[in-house]
Amino acid sequence: MRERLILWVTAAAVCAACSTDGGGEMDVPIACEPAHAAVSTPEGKSLDGARECSTLFDPVIVGSVLPQARVRVFAVGRRLDLDESESEDAYRRVIGCVMDRASEYFRDDALNVIVFEEYTGFPLLLVGPEAARARANSTLELAAAQLYIERYGSLAKPQEPVAAEQELVYALTYHGWPAFYRTFAAAARSYGVPVMATSLVPIYDPATLEPSRTDIRVTNATLLFDPRGRIVHRWDKVYLVPFEQGIRITPGELASVGACDMGGYRWGVGISLDAFKKDYLEHLNALGVQILVQPDANNSNWADLGGNGFWQPEEWLGSVMYSVQDAFPSIQFNVNPMMTGHYLDVVFDGQTAILAKEGSRIRRDINYVGNARLDAYPLHPDAPFPYMGPFPKGGFLALGPWIWMDPDYPDLCPSAGGACIGLEGVPLVPPPDGGREGIQAVLQSLAFERSNLARPYLETLAFADLP
């Protein structure tokens, strides 16, 4: 475990606000519009039980602290591992370790909210001993096809013919759905805090949580579990990436995207690409959303060119930093947990962050790896990607590192006090010649190496107090 405390300013105030008993938040009022058809309390075991967490969740921890706050929000940047798929219990142990670690920083005097990354339920698509032979394949595509052939030929089919890809994804989602909702309901209930978790989700009966046997649509959805473990809201991803389109994920409808009030703030969700779209951000702004939760699982190399042909960490600013500009006056915070690691041949990479529009704690002197200073944008004023600066507002409350630290930003510790643990173990990028362009060249050369699956991907637990 990374145990050396690098920075802990205002320690007395912070420790007085910390709790490991879940904060006693079982009766947190949560009001969502539109209302979920019904709240469901999944049955299942708690997350209690023996587990060795040093190998299951060992994050870098960065936390921005206020003496007084209404909310402490946690962004979980978890490292995916194939071993999580061995059984539902194996997966629950990992999620239990995340909750254990987060609970060390719970406040007694504020609402604690845990936000997991996009596709956090990914390992459950191939969960269990019955999928062991499928997991032995070299690619996710082969593994999924084998499991479907072995296990799901007898599933009821819809009345009308559908694409094979849609049948396959439905079958895998149907298989993993019970473990997903049981695990995160238990996480919320065991620790008495709201939890947001994102995965492929079937069309289910809100009263029973039973998935439909005839409607095989599957969405990429964020579910909000209240402190009693009930599912109280669902956000379906509207804008799908090409991979999701190819496997026939069903997009949500922008007009149906809602918001929830809890802890004195209005919360909204923009899953990954949704939060890159201006009309989506305008919709959340019109709803009065103040905290934008942006779960992400970027299935490409972070230190590489992005989908628009520019440095990907730079393009990312066009979402997270753009969302807290004056174009969207209601949105005050962006909570962006990002998955890392790999699952068979699928790689996930990125940096977990929490941002704010304003305040004395925001850091404008740090940035994602390889990026210029925030005040330097726009660097590409003629770029077709529309949101590459300028960024006169906003900054980082908490920013997790990449697998190498950018020499231009050696200190990612939050300002004005907070937690900063584990950054001393993150190596600096080898110092190149040529300034920022040289750093990019080094990182791009690393990104194109054929050793992605062996990289020491980091995981991050970021948190920030919101006044």
ROSEMI-235712 format. One line per field, with one value per residue (C-alpha): x, y, z; residue number from 1. Coordinates in Angstrom, 1 decimal. Layout:
! residues N
X <- [X_...]
Y <- [Y_...]
Z <- [Z_...]
seq <- [NUM_...]
This chain:
! residues 467
X <- [0.0_1.1_1.0_3.2_1.2_2.6_0.3_-2.3_-3.0_-5.7_-5.5_-7.4_-10.4_-10.3_-10.0_-12.8_-15.0_-13.9_-15.9_-15.6_-19.1_-20.9_-21.8_-25.2_-26.8_-29.5_-32.3_-30.8_-33.7_-33.3_-35.8_-35.5_-37.2_-38.6_-39.3_-38.2_-41.2_-40.6_-37.8_-36.5_-34.6_-32.4_-32.0_-28.5_-25.6_-23.9_-20.3_-19.1_-16.4_-12.7_-10.7_-7.1_-7.4_-3.8_-3.8_-7.5_-7.6_-4.4_-5.1_-3.3_-5.5_-6.0_-8.6_-9.6_-10.9_-13.1_-13.6_-17.4_-19.1_-22.5_-21.2_-18.0_-18.0_-15.7_-14.6_-13.3_-10.7_-10.5_-8.1_-9.9_-8.7_-9.8_-9.7_-12.8_-14.8_-14.1_-17.3_-19.8_-18.0_-14.6_-16.2_-17.9_-14.6_-13.1_-16.0_-15.9_-12.2_-13.1_-15.8_-13.5_-10.9_-13.3_-15.0_-11.7_-12.4_-16.1_-17.4_-19.9_-21.1_-21.7_-23.3_-20.8_-21.5_-19.5_-19.2_-17.8_-16.5_-18.3_-18.5_-17.7_-19.8_-17.8_-16.3_-19.8_-20.5_-18.2_-18.7_-18.6_-17.1_-19.4_-17.5_-14.0_-13.4_-14.7_-12.3_-9.4_-9.8_-7.4_-10.0_-13.3_-15.1_-14.1_-14.9_-18.4_-19.2_-18.1_-20.1_-23.2_-22.9_-22.2_-24.7_-27.4_-28.9_-32.0_-32.8_-36.2_-36.0_-38.0_-40.8_-39.1_-35.7_-32.8_-29.1_-26.8_-24.8_-27.9_-28.8_-25.2_-25.0_-28.5_-27.4_-24.2_-26.0_-28.8_-26.1_-24.3_-27.2_-28.2_-24.6_-24.3_-27.4_-26.8_-23.2_-23.9_-27.1_-25.0_-22.3_-24.8_-26.7_-23.6_-22.0_-25.2_-24.3_-25.6_-23.7_-23.6_-22.5_-22.5_-22.8_-24.7_-28.2_-31.2_-34.8_-36.1_-39.2_-38.6_-40.7_-38.8_-35.6_-36.3_-35.0_-37.4_-37.3_-38.8_-37.4_-33.7_-32.7_-29.6_-28.4_-25.2_-26.7_-25.8_-27.9_-28.3_-28.6_-29.8_-28.4_-30.9_-29.7_-32.8_-32.4_-33.9_-32.9_-31.4_-29.6_-29.2_-26.3_-27.6_-24.5_-22.9_-19.3_-18.7_-18.0_-21.4_-23.2_-21.5_-22.9_-26.3_-26.5_-29.7_-29.2_-31.2_-33.4_-32.1_-35.6_-35.8_-32.6_-33.4_-31.8_-31.8_-31.7_-29.6_-27.4_-28.5_-27.4_-29.0_-27.1_-27.0_-25.1_-23.4_-21.9_-18.6_-19.4_-22.7_-20.7_-18.7_-21.9_-23.1_-26.8_-26.5_-24.8_-27.4_-30.1_-28.5_-28.0_-31.7_-32.6_-30.6_-27.9_-25.0_-23.0_-22.2_-21.2_-19.2_-18.4_-15.8_-14.1_-11.8_-11.0_-7.9_-4.4_-4.5_-1.1_-2.1_-4.2_-7.9_-10.9_-10.5_-6.9_-5.4_-3.6_-6.3_-5.8_-6.2_-9.4_-10.6_-10.5_-13.1_-15.5_-14.6_-13.3_-15.8_-18.7_-17.7_-17.5_-20.0_-21.8_-23.4_-24.0_-25.8_-23.0_-20.5_-18.7_-17.6_-16.9_-15.0_-14.0_-12.0_-11.3_-7.8_-6.3_-7.4_-9.8_-8.5_-7.6_-9.6_-7.5_-8.8_-6.8_-7.1_-6.8_-9.6_-10.5_-12.9_-13.2_-15.0_-16.0_-14.5_-13.2_-9.9_-9.1_-9.1_-5.7_-5.1_-1.4_-1.8_-3.3_-3.5_-0.3_1.3_-1.1_-0.3_-1.2_-4.9_-4.4_-2.7_-5.8_-6.9_-3.9_-5.9_-8.2_-9.2_-9.8_-13.0_-13.4_-15.3_-14.4_-10.6_-10.6_-10.3_-11.0_-11.2_-13.1_-12.5_-9.7_-9.0_-10.0_-8.4_-6.5_-5.1_-1.8_-1.2_1.2_4.0_4.0_4.4_7.6_5.7_3.2_5.2_2.8_-0.8_-1.5_-4.7_-4.3_-5.6_-5.2_-6.3_-5.2_-2.3_-1.1_1.0_2.1_5.7_5.6_4.7_7.7_8.4_8.3_11.9_12.9_13.0_14.3_11.9_9.5_5.9_6.3_9.1_7.0_4.2_6.7_8.0_4.5_3.3_6.2_5.3_1.7_2.4_4.5_3.0_3.2_-0.2_-1.4_1.8_1.7_1.5_-1.8_-2.6_-5.9_-7.1_-9.5_-10.2_-12.6_-13.6_-15.7_-18.4_-19.6]
Y <- [0.0_3.6_4.8_7.9_11.1_13.7_16.5_16.8_20.5_21.4_17.9_18.5_19.8_17.0_14.2_15.6_15.3_11.7_8.6_4.9_4.0_5.2_8.6_7.6_8.7_6.1_8.7_11.0_12.6_12.2_13.7_12.9_14.3_12.4_10.0_6.4_4.2_2.5_2.2_-1.3_-2.8_-5.6_-8.6_-9.9_-10.1_-7.1_-6.3_-7.4_-10.1_-10.7_-9.4_-8.4_-5.0_-4.2_-6.1_-5.4_-1.6_0.4_3.9_7.2_9.4_13.1_15.1_18.7_19.6_22.4_22.8_23.1_21.4_20.1_17.3_15.2_13.6_10.7_9.8_6.2_5.6_1.8_-0.5_-3.3_-6.8_-10.1_-11.8_-9.8_-12.1_-15.3_-15.0_-12.5_-12.8_-11.9_-8.8_-7.9_-8.1_-5.5_-3.1_-3.7_-2.6_0.5_1.3_0.5_2.9_5.6_5.2_6.2_9.7_9.9_13.0_12.9_16.4_16.2_13.9_11.4_10.3_7.6_7.8_4.8_5.0_4.1_0.4_-0.4_-3.6_-4.7_-7.8_-9.1_-9.8_-12.8_-13.5_-16.9_-20.4_-21.1_-18.4_-19.6_-21.1_-18.0_-15.8_-18.0_-16.5_-13.8_-11.2_-10.0_-10.7_-14.4_-14.7_-13.3_-15.4_-18.6_-17.9_-17.1_-20.4_-22.4_-20.8_-18.7_-20.7_-21.4_-17.8_-16.7_-14.7_-11.6_-12.0_-10.0_-10.9_-8.8_-8.5_-11.1_-8.5_-7.2_-10.8_-11.4_-8.2_-8.8_-12.3_-11.1_-8.3_-10.6_-12.8_-10.1_-7.9_-9.5_-9.4_-5.8_-4.5_-6.7_-5.6_-1.8_-2.0_-3.7_-1.1_1.7_-0.1_-1.4_2.1_4.2_6.5_7.1_5.3_5.9_3.0_2.6_-0.5_-2.1_-2.4_-4.3_-3.1_-4.2_-4.2_-1.4_-3.3_-6.5_-5.7_-8.7_-8.1_-8.4_-11.7_-10.1_-6.6_-7.2_-3.5_-2.7_0.7_2.1_3.5_5.1_4.0_5.9_3.7_5.5_4.7_1.9_0.2_1.2_2.2_5.7_6.9_5.8_7.9_6.2_7.3_9.3_9.7_6.3_5.8_3.6_0.5_0.9_1.5_-1.6_-3.9_-2.4_-0.6_1.4_5.1_7.0_10.1_13.5_14.7_12.0_12.8_14.0_15.3_14.5_16.7_15.5_17.2_20.7_20.3_19.2_16.4_15.3_12.7_12.9_9.5_10.0_11.2_12.8_15.4_16.3_17.4_21.0_20.2_17.7_20.2_22.8_20.3_19.7_23.4_24.1_21.5_23.5_20.8_22.1_18.9_17.1_13.5_12.3_8.6_7.5_4.4_5.6_2.5_3.9_5.0_8.2_9.6_9.4_11.2_11.5_11.0_14.4_14.1_16.1_15.1_13.2_14.8_18.1_17.1_16.0_19.6_20.3_18.4_18.6_22.2_23.4_22.2_24.6_27.7_30.5_29.0_26.8_29.0_26.4_23.8_24.4_21.1_18.2_14.8_12.6_9.1_7.2_3.5_2.2_-1.2_-3.8_-6.7_-9.3_-7.1_-4.0_-1.2_1.6_4.7_8.2_10.5_10.8_14.4_16.7_20.2_23.4_26.6_28.9_29.1_29.6_25.9_25.4_24.6_26.3_25.6_21.9_19.9_16.5_14.9_16.6_19.5_23.2_25.6_26.3_29.9_29.0_27.7_27.7_26.0_25.0_27.9_26.5_23.0_21.3_20.1_23.1_23.3_23.7_26.9_29.5_28.4_31.6_29.9_26.6_24.5_21.2_20.5_17.0_15.4_11.9_11.1_9.1_6.2_8.7_12.3_15.2_17.2_20.4_19.4_17.5_18.5_17.4_17.7_19.7_23.3_24.7_21.5_18.0_14.4_13.5_10.0_7.9_10.5_10.0_6.6_7.9_8.3_11.3_11.1_10.9_14.6_15.3_18.2_20.6_21.6_20.5_19.1_17.0_15.6_14.8_13.0_10.9_10.0_9.2_6.9_5.1_5.0_3.3_0.6_-2.9_-3.3_-1.8_-4.8_-4.9_-1.3_-0.4_1.3_3.4_3.7_6.8_7.8_11.5_13.4_17.0_18.9_21.0_24.1]
Z <- [0.0_-0.6_2.9_3.0_3.5_1.3_2.2_4.9_5.7_8.2_9.5_12.6_10.7_8.2_10.7_12.8_9.7_8.7_9.5_8.7_9.6_6.5_7.9_9.1_5.9_5.5_5.3_2.7_0.7_-3.1_-5.5_-9.2_-12.3_-14.1_-11.3_-11.7_-12.2_-8.9_-6.4_-6.0_-3.1_-4.4_-2.2_-1.6_0.7_2.2_1.3_4.7_4.7_4.8_1.9_1.2_-0.4_-1.1_-4.3_-5.2_-5.0_-4.2_-5.5_-5.6_-3.4_-4.1_-2.1_-1.9_1.5_3.0_6.8_6.1_3.2_2.1_-0.1_-0.4_-3.8_-4.7_-8.2_-8.6_-11.3_-11.0_-12.8_-14.6_-14.1_-15.7_-12.3_-11.3_-13.6_-11.7_-9.7_-8.3_-5.0_-6.6_-8.1_-4.9_-3.0_-5.4_-5.1_-1.3_-1.2_-3.1_-0.6_2.3_1.0_0.3_3.7_5.4_4.1_4.7_6.5_9.4_8.7_4.9_2.3_0.9_-2.7_-4.6_-8.4_-10.3_-13.8_-17.1_-17.8_-14.2_-14.6_-17.6_-15.9_-15.1_-18.8_-18.6_-14.9_-13.2_-13.6_-16.6_-18.5_-17.6_-21.1_-22.8_-20.7_-21.9_-25.4_-26.5_-27.5_-26.0_-29.3_-29.3_-25.6_-26.0_-29.0_-27.3_-24.1_-26.1_-28.1_-24.9_-22.6_-24.2_-27.1_-25.1_-24.1_-25.3_-28.5_-29.5_-32.0_-34.7_-36.2_-34.8_-35.6_-34.1_-32.4_-30.5_-29.4_-28.2_-26.1_-24.7_-23.6_-22.0_-20.2_-19.1_-17.6_-15.6_-14.7_-11.3_-10.1_-11.0_-9.3_-6.2_-5.8_-6.0_-4.0_-1.3_-1.6_-1.0_1.7_3.6_3.8_3.9_1.0_-2.5_-5.2_-9.0_-11.1_-14.9_-17.1_-19.9_-18.5_-19.9_-20.0_-16.6_-14.6_-12.0_-9.4_-9.6_-11.5_-13.7_-17.3_-20.2_-22.0_-25.2_-25.4_-25.9_-26.0_-23.9_-23.0_-21.5_-18.3_-15.0_-12.1_-8.8_-5.7_-2.6_0.8_1.3_-1.9_-4.0_-7.7_-7.8_-11.2_-14.5_-17.1_-20.6_-22.7_-25.7_-28.0_-28.7_-29.8_-33.0_-30.9_-29.2_-32.4_-33.9_-31.2_-31.4_-28.1_-27.9_-27.5_-24.9_-25.8_-24.9_-24.0_-21.4_-19.6_-16.1_-12.9_-9.2_-6.1_-3.2_-0.6_-1.6_-5.2_-8.5_-10.1_-13.8_-15.7_-19.1_-19.9_-21.7_-25.2_-24.0_-22.1_-25.2_-27.0_-26.7_-27.0_-24.2_-21.9_-22.8_-21.8_-18.4_-17.9_-18.7_-16.0_-13.5_-13.1_-10.8_-10.6_-13.8_-13.3_-16.3_-16.0_-18.6_-19.9_-22.7_-24.7_-26.3_-25.3_-23.3_-24.6_-28.2_-30.8_-30.0_-32.3_-33.8_-34.6_-31.8_-28.6_-26.7_-23.2_-25.0_-26.6_-23.2_-22.0_-24.7_-22.5_-18.8_-18.9_-21.4_-19.2_-16.4_-18.7_-18.7_-21.7_-19.0_-16.0_-13.9_-14.1_-11.3_-11.0_-13.2_-11.7_-14.2_-13.0_-15.7_-15.9_-16.6_-17.3_-19.8_-20.2_-22.7_-25.7_-24.7_-23.2_-21.0_-20.1_-18.8_-15.7_-13.1_-12.2_-10.4_-11.7_-10.5_-12.3_-9.6_-6.1_-4.3_-4.4_-8.2_-9.8_-13.1_-13.0_-13.6_-16.5_-18.1_-19.2_-22.3_-22.2_-22.2_-19.4_-19.2_-20.1_-23.4_-25.1_-27.9_-29.5_-32.6_-33.3_-36.7_-35.5_-36.4_-32.8_-31.5_-27.8_-27.6_-25.7_-24.5_-20.9_-18.8_-16.0_-14.2_-12.8_-11.2_-7.6_-7.8_-10.7_-10.7_-12.5_-15.6_-15.5_-15.9_-14.5_-16.8_-15.8_-16.4_-13.7_-11.0_-8.1_-8.5_-4.8_-4.2_-2.9_0.3_2.2_1.5_1.0_-1.4_-1.1_-3.5_-6.0_-5.0_-6.6_-10.0_-12.2_-14.3_-18.1_-19.4_-19.9_-23.6_-25.6_-27.3_-24.5_-24.8_-28.3_-27.1_-24.3_-26.7_-29.0_-26.1_-24.9_-28.4_-29.0_-25.7_-26.8_-30.0_-28.4_-28.5_-24.8_-23.8_-21.9_-19.7_-18.6_-14.9_-15.2_-12.0_-10.2_-8.5_-5.7_-6.0_-3.7_-3.3_-0.8_-2.3_-0.2]
seq <- [1_2_3_4_5_6_7_8_9_10_11_12_13_14_15_16_17_18_19_20_21_22_23_24_25_26_27_28_29_30_31_32_33_34_35_36_37_38_39_40_41_42_43_44_45_46_47_48_49_50_51_52_53_54_55_56_57_58_59_60_61_62_63_64_65_66_67_68_69_70_71_72_73_74_75_76_77_78_79_80_81_82_83_84_85_86_87_88_89_90_91_92_93_94_95_96_97_98_99_100_101_102_103_104_105_106_107_108_109_110_111_112_113_114_115_116_117_118_119_120_121_122_123_124_125_126_127_128_129_130_131_132_133_134_135_136_137_138_139_140_141_142_143_144_145_146_147_148_149_150_151_152_153_154_155_156_157_158_159_160_161_162_163_164_165_166_167_168_169_170_171_172_173_174_175_176_177_178_179_180_181_182_183_184_185_186_187_188_189_190_191_192_193_194_195_196_197_198_199_200_201_202_203_204_205_206_207_208_209_210_211_212_213_214_215_216_217_218_219_220_221_222_223_224_225_226_227_228_229_230_231_232_233_234_235_236_237_238_239_240_241_242_243_244_245_246_247_248_249_250_251_252_253_254_255_256_257_258_259_260_261_262_263_264_265_266_267_268_269_270_271_272_273_274_275_276_277_278_279_280_281_282_283_284_285_286_287_288_289_290_291_292_293_294_295_296_297_298_299_300_301_302_303_304_305_306_307_308_309_310_311_312_313_314_315_316_317_318_319_320_321_322_323_324_325_326_327_328_329_330_331_332_333_334_335_336_337_338_339_340_341_342_343_344_345_346_347_348_349_350_351_352_353_354_355_356_357_358_359_360_361_362_363_364_365_366_367_368_369_370_371_372_373_374_375_376_377_378_379_380_381_382_383_384_385_386_387_388_389_390_391_392_393_394_395_396_397_398_399_400_401_402_403_404_405_406_407_408_409_410_411_412_413_414_415_416_417_418_419_420_421_422_423_424_425_426_427_428_429_430_431_432_433_434_435_436_437_438_439_440_441_442_443_444_445_446_447_448_449_450_451_452_453_454_455_456_457_458_459_460_461_462_463_464_465_466_467]
